[in-house]
Amino acid sequence: MGKSALVAALRHDQKVRTDMRRPATTAHLHRMVMPGHTCPYGLKALDLLKRKGFKVEDHLLTTRADTDAFKAREGVLTTPQVFIDVSAVSANETD
């Protein structure tokens, strides 16, 4: 998740808050943390979500098998992935 995806996450959160008339307080972050490699974009996403006041449920993908299973289950190609109010937030959401 690059900078544009993080910006999209914030825009999505603002839309959810407006649409649902209640604050979104919990973000579910799925990111790779493997021996010898911690995804830098996952760290950036974690930092941004915390700075914006979200409670973060940090789901660590610690093996290649975990990561591949997560991507197949959710129908996504990359990690990290952020879910707010059960909606996936992606870089494609720019409204």
C-alpha positions, 0 to 999 in steps of 0.5 A: 500500500503506497501513499496513494492507497493511504490517502484513499483510506482516509478519504474512504473513512471520511465517506463512511463516517458521513454515510453511516453517521457514526465514527469508524473506530477500528481498522483491520490491517493485514500485513507481512512480517516475516523472518528477515522482512517486514513490509515497509508499507505495512509499517506506514499504514499502521503508523497512519491509522494510529495517528488518525485515531483508529484502534488497529487490529494488526493481523500479521502474515508471518509466512508465505503460505499465510500471505498467499492464503489471505490474498486468495481468500480476500481476492486481492493481489497485494498486501498490506490491506486495510478493512474499515467497517468491513469494507476493503480500502484500496488505492482505487478509491479516490472519490 
